[in-house]
């Protein structure tokens, strides 16, 4: 599945919402919606699918 820029995801382990803000090679770049959090997270589309299947990520 392709994840468009702006797609919102919840990372359940961190209990935070992240937004797809771009791509880096084959990975989606996710940024926290919390303005105090300046870190990013990168997942490939297949990793996102695996995390969704395992219940660790949800699409909002």
OpenMM code with the backbone's topology and positions (N, CA, C; nanometers):
from openmm import Vec3, app, unit

residues = "UNK UNK UNK UNK UNK UNK UNK UNK UNK UNK UNK UNK UNK UNK UNK UNK UNK UNK UNK UNK UNK UNK UNK UNK UNK UNK UNK UNK UNK UNK UNK UNK UNK UNK UNK UNK UNK UNK UNK UNK UNK UNK UNK UNK UNK UNK UNK UNK UNK UNK UNK UNK UNK UNK UNK UNK UNK UNK UNK UNK".split()
positions = [
    Vec3(0.0841, -0.1174, 0.0000),
    Vec3(0.0000, 0.0000, 0.0000),
    Vec3(0.0894, 0.1248, 0.0000),
    Vec3(0.0491, 0.2260, -0.0710),
    Vec3(0.1221, 0.3526, -0.0738),
    Vec3(0.0659, 0.4446, 0.0338),
    Vec3(0.1529, 0.5137, 0.1016),
    Vec3(0.1124, 0.6074, 0.2052),
    Vec3(0.1422, 0.7489, 0.1565),
    Vec3(0.0367, 0.8265, 0.1359),
    Vec3(0.0510, 0.9617, 0.0843),
    Vec3(0.1006, 1.0560, 0.1936),
    Vec3(0.1654, 1.1612, 0.1495),
    Vec3(0.2070, 1.2664, 0.2415),
    Vec3(0.0829, 1.3160, 0.3150),
    Vec3(0.0924, 1.3276, 0.4460),
    Vec3(-0.0204, 1.3727, 0.5261),
    Vec3(-0.0973, 1.2609, 0.5944),
    Vec3(-0.0695, 1.1344, 0.5578),
    Vec3(-0.1364, 1.0217, 0.6229),
    Vec3(-0.0998, 1.0202, 0.7710),
    Vec3(-0.2003, 1.0044, 0.8580),
    Vec3(-0.1768, 1.0013, 1.0023),
    Vec3(-0.1736, 0.8579, 1.0524),
    Vec3(-0.0736, 0.8286, 1.1341),
    Vec3(-0.0562, 0.6962, 1.1933),
    Vec3(-0.0397, 0.7121, 1.3442),
    Vec3(-0.0912, 0.6158, 1.4188),
    Vec3(-0.0670, 0.6112, 1.5626),
    Vec3(0.0328, 0.5007, 1.5892),
    Vec3(0.1439, 0.5348, 1.6543),
    Vec3(0.2401, 0.4351, 1.6979),
    Vec3(0.2014, 0.3990, 1.8396),
    Vec3(0.1380, 0.2829, 1.8533),
    Vec3(0.0739, 0.2474, 1.9799),
    Vec3(0.1712, 0.2316, 2.0953),
    Vec3(0.2905, 0.1817, 2.0697),
    Vec3(0.3886, 0.1650, 2.1769),
    Vec3(0.4317, 0.2980, 2.2362),
    Vec3(0.4343, 0.4011, 2.1520),
    Vec3(0.4744, 0.5341, 2.1974),
    Vec3(0.3537, 0.6193, 2.2318),
    Vec3(0.2344, 0.5697, 2.1955),
    Vec3(0.1087, 0.6421, 2.2195),
    Vec3(0.1156, 0.7835, 2.1630),
    Vec3(0.1673, 0.7935, 2.0405),
    Vec3(0.1792, 0.9227, 1.9738),
    Vec3(0.1286, 0.9118, 1.8307),
    Vec3(0.0836, 1.0251, 1.7770),
    Vec3(0.0419, 1.0325, 1.6377),
    Vec3(0.1568, 1.0853, 1.5538),
    Vec3(0.1761, 1.0229, 1.4403),
    Vec3(0.2791, 1.0643, 1.3464),
    Vec3(0.2172, 1.0862, 1.2104),
    Vec3(0.2747, 1.1789, 1.1348),
    Vec3(0.2268, 1.2109, 1.0011),
    Vec3(0.3360, 1.1770, 0.9007),
    Vec3(0.2952, 1.1187, 0.7870),
    Vec3(0.3903, 1.0960, 0.6788),
    Vec3(0.4217, 1.2328, 0.6189),
    Vec3(0.5500, 1.2709, 0.6259),
    Vec3(0.5900, 1.4027, 0.5772),
    Vec3(0.6759, 1.3959, 0.4511),
    Vec3(0.7128, 1.2756, 0.4108),
    Vec3(0.7926, 1.2625, 0.2897),
    Vec3(0.8506, 1.1234, 0.2759),
    Vec3(0.9414, 1.1105, 0.1793),
    Vec3(1.0077, 0.9833, 0.1522),
    Vec3(1.1582, 1.0047, 0.1543),
    Vec3(1.2302, 0.9000, 0.1935),
    Vec3(1.3758, 0.8995, 0.1851),
    Vec3(1.4124, 0.7645, 0.1267),
    Vec3(1.4566, 0.7632, 0.0031),
    Vec3(1.4819, 0.6407, -0.0722),
    Vec3(1.3556, 0.5558, -0.0713),
    Vec3(1.3564, 0.4392, -0.0052),
    Vec3(1.2367, 0.3539, -0.0046),
    Vec3(1.1591, 0.3624, 0.1268),
    Vec3(1.1923, 0.4582, 0.2114),
    Vec3(1.1277, 0.4692, 0.3428),
    Vec3(1.0351, 0.5908, 0.3493),
    Vec3(0.9285, 0.5751, 0.4262),
    Vec3(0.8403, 0.6875, 0.4585),
    Vec3(0.8983, 0.7583, 0.5804),
    Vec3(0.9037, 0.8900, 0.5749),
    Vec3(0.9526, 0.9692, 0.6869),
    Vec3(0.8308, 1.0146, 0.7669),
    Vec3(0.8288, 0.9804, 0.8951),
    Vec3(0.7182, 1.0149, 0.9835),
    Vec3(0.7656, 1.1164, 1.0863),
    Vec3(0.6855, 1.2203, 1.1065),
    Vec3(0.7156, 1.3228, 1.2063),
    Vec3(0.6022, 1.3260, 1.3076),
    Vec3(0.6377, 1.3427, 1.4334),
    Vec3(0.5390, 1.3502, 1.5403),
    Vec3(0.4531, 1.4742, 1.5239),
    Vec3(0.3270, 1.4626, 1.5638),
    Vec3(0.2403, 1.5797, 1.5638),
    Vec3(0.2655, 1.6681, 1.6861),
    Vec3(0.3442, 1.6195, 1.7802),
    Vec3(0.3800, 1.6979, 1.8984),
    Vec3(0.4935, 1.7927, 1.8590),
    Vec3(0.4702, 1.9236, 1.8601),
    Vec3(0.5738, 2.0178, 1.8164),
    Vec3(0.7000, 2.0159, 1.9025),
    Vec3(0.6924, 1.9596, 2.0214),
    Vec3(0.8117, 1.9519, 2.1077),
    Vec3(0.9024, 1.8362, 2.0675),
    Vec3(0.8497, 1.7408, 1.9917),
    Vec3(0.9259, 1.6231, 1.9489),
    Vec3(0.9894, 1.6527, 1.8135),
    Vec3(1.1197, 1.6674, 1.8101),
    Vec3(1.1885, 1.7023, 1.6859),
    Vec3(1.2489, 1.5813, 1.6151),
    Vec3(1.2291, 1.4624, 1.6692),
    Vec3(1.2816, 1.3410, 1.6079),
    Vec3(1.1871, 1.2937, 1.4968),
    Vec3(1.2418, 1.2187, 1.4018),
    Vec3(1.1605, 1.1555, 1.2984),
    Vec3(1.1730, 1.0048, 1.3123),
    Vec3(1.0815, 0.9341, 1.2470),
    Vec3(1.0854, 0.7884, 1.2418),
    Vec3(1.0758, 0.7512, 1.0948),
    Vec3(1.1520, 0.6504, 1.0534),
    Vec3(1.1454, 0.6064, 0.9145),
    Vec3(1.1108, 0.4585, 0.9089),
    Vec3(1.0124, 0.4270, 0.8252),
    Vec3(0.9693, 0.2892, 0.8011),
    Vec3(0.9522, 0.2709, 0.6513),
    Vec3(0.9872, 0.1538, 0.5998),
    Vec3(0.9504, 0.1226, 0.4622),
    Vec3(0.8016, 0.0899, 0.4614),
    Vec3(0.7401, 0.0918, 0.3441),
    Vec3(0.5973, 0.0606, 0.3359),
    Vec3(0.5697, -0.0815, 0.3846),
    Vec3(0.6598, -0.1756, 0.3559),
    Vec3(0.6382, -0.3133, 0.4023),
    Vec3(0.6505, -0.3227, 0.5545),
    Vec3(0.7399, -0.2439, 0.6150),
    Vec3(0.7502, -0.2422, 0.7612),
    Vec3(0.6230, -0.1854, 0.8246),
    Vec3(0.5664, -0.0809, 0.7627),
    Vec3(0.4412, -0.0252, 0.8137),
    Vec3(0.3320, -0.1311, 0.8074),
    Vec3(0.3235, -0.2029, 0.6963),
    Vec3(0.2224, -0.3079, 0.6820),
    Vec3(0.2403, -0.4169, 0.7887),
    Vec3(0.3643, -0.4572, 0.8147),
    Vec3(0.3914, -0.5575, 0.9185),
    Vec3(0.3490, -0.5070, 1.0564),
    Vec3(0.3780, -0.3805, 1.0855),
    Vec3(0.3419, -0.3219, 1.2152),
    Vec3(0.1900, -0.3092, 1.2292),
    Vec3(0.1211, -0.2757, 1.1202),
    Vec3(-0.0255, -0.2701, 1.1230),
    Vec3(-0.0820, -0.4083, 1.1501),
    Vec3(-0.0300, -0.5099, 1.0796),
    Vec3(-0.0771, -0.6478, 1.0980),
    Vec3(-0.0530, -0.6966, 1.2407),
    Vec3(0.0560, -0.6510, 1.3021),
    Vec3(0.0892, -0.6909, 1.4394),
    Vec3(0.0152, -0.6072, 1.5441),
    Vec3(-0.0555, -0.5027, 1.4998),
    Vec3(-0.1313, -0.4200, 1.5921),
    Vec3(-0.0505, -0.3111, 1.6614),
    Vec3(0.0695, -0.2829, 1.6103),
    Vec3(0.1541, -0.1811, 1.6737),
    Vec3(0.1404, -0.0427, 1.6100),
    Vec3(0.0817, -0.0381, 1.4903),
    Vec3(0.0547, 0.0885, 1.4220),
    Vec3(-0.0889, 0.0835, 1.3726),
    Vec3(-0.1563, 0.1981, 1.3783),
    Vec3(-0.2918, 0.2098, 1.3242),
    Vec3(-0.2987, 0.3348, 1.2377),
    Vec3(-0.3727, 0.3250, 1.1276),
    Vec3(-0.3982, 0.4422, 1.0445),
    Vec3(-0.5159, 0.5158, 1.1055),
    Vec3(-0.5012, 0.6458, 1.1221),
    Vec3(-0.6082, 0.7273, 1.1822),
    Vec3(-0.7016, 0.7733, 1.0713),
] * unit.nanometer
topology = app.Topology()
chain = topology.addChain("A")
for resn in residues:
    res = topology.addResidue(resn, chain)
    for name in ("N", "CA", "C"):
        topology.addAtom(name, app.Element.getBySymbol(name[0]), res)
